[in-house]
Amino acid sequence: MGTSSKATTSRPREVRISSQAFHNINEVTGYIAFVDQSPLNAIKVGDALFETIDRIERNPLAFKECRELPTKSKMYRQAICYSWIIIY
């Protein structure tokens, strides 16, 4: 008899984005759009950040543990989007 292994999957979770996080995303995309004068890149970055947040919501354990905030329970994880790190 063979042994069966169950893949560890996580169930989807609701992601709540703080007002400070929204403010930060707005600052980043605003800087790209107006200071760098690249509005299309600003849209691309904003879309990518929210797509990454959607991926976190669908499968929060898909991303690696955050080394910057180590805990015994390994409760913090990080997702990388371009040059930004989303810690959750």
Phi, psi and omega per residue, in radians:
M1 nan 2.325 3.115
G2 -1.519 2.819 3.083
T3 -1.665 2.481 3.102
S4 -1.747 2.500 3.108
S5 -2.101 2.394 3.115
K6 -1.760 2.276 3.082
A7 -1.250 2.409 3.104
T8 -1.387 2.019 3.093
T9 -2.172 2.667 3.108
S10 -1.900 2.630 3.122
R11 -1.468 2.670 3.110
P12 -1.027 2.545 -3.141
R13 -2.209 2.703 3.042
E14 -1.396 2.284 3.103
V15 -1.811 2.207 3.060
R16 -1.862 2.186 -3.122
I17 -1.755 2.169 -3.117
S18 -1.207 2.781 3.101
S19 -1.108 -0.566 3.096
Q20 -1.151 -0.680 3.105
A21 -1.134 -0.763 3.076
F22 -1.039 -0.735 3.121
H23 -1.071 -0.757 3.130
N24 -1.105 -0.760 3.114
I25 -1.097 -0.709 3.114
N26 -1.107 -0.724 3.104
E27 -1.114 -0.779 -3.131
V28 -1.081 -0.889 -3.098
T29 -1.209 -0.585 3.074
G30 -1.135 -0.728 3.111
Y31 -1.078 -0.822 -3.132
I32 -1.080 -0.747 -3.074
A33 -1.224 -0.777 -2.967
F34 -1.770 -0.740 -3.130
V35 -1.370 -0.832 3.095
D36 -1.390 -0.170 -3.123
Q37 0.938 0.840 3.136
S38 -2.310 1.225 -3.076
P39 -1.084 -0.581 3.119
L40 -1.183 -0.648 3.066
N41 -1.176 -0.622 3.106
A42 -1.069 -0.762 3.101
I43 -1.099 -0.755 -3.137
K44 -1.059 -0.780 -3.135
V45 -1.169 -0.801 3.119
G46 -1.035 -0.785 3.103
D47 -1.075 -0.731 -3.129
A48 -1.144 -0.704 3.116
L49 -1.098 -0.784 -3.140
F50 -1.243 -0.532 3.047
E51 -1.157 -0.687 3.088
T52 -1.114 -0.719 3.091
I53 -1.101 -0.685 3.067
D54 -1.085 -0.691 3.106
R55 -1.140 -0.664 3.081
I56 -1.065 -0.763 -3.125
E57 -1.092 -0.715 -3.112
R58 -1.254 -0.647 -3.089
N59 -2.630 1.427 -3.043
P60 -1.103 -0.418 -3.130
L61 -1.540 0.060 -3.137
A62 -1.260 -0.308 -3.087
F63 -1.802 2.764 -3.040
K64 -1.375 2.835 3.103
E65 -1.103 2.539 3.132
C66 -1.432 2.022 -3.137
R67 -1.303 -0.415 -3.130
E68 -1.245 -0.397 3.127
L69 -2.242 1.189 -3.088
P70 -1.231 2.425 3.059
T71 -2.422 2.758 3.107
K72 -1.097 -0.647 -3.109
S73 -1.474 -0.048 3.135
K74 0.945 0.775 -3.039
M75 -1.410 -0.364 3.139
Y76 -1.685 2.382 3.108
R77 -2.232 2.923 3.141
Q78 -2.405 2.503 3.052
A79 -2.135 2.385 -3.124
I80 -1.824 2.291 3.104
C81 -2.307 1.909 -3.001
Y82 0.935 -2.106 -3.113
S83 -1.770 0.240 -3.126
W84 -1.889 2.552 3.080
I85 -1.949 2.202 3.063
I86 -1.767 2.022 3.138
I87 -1.803 2.284 -3.134
Y88 -2.477 nan nan
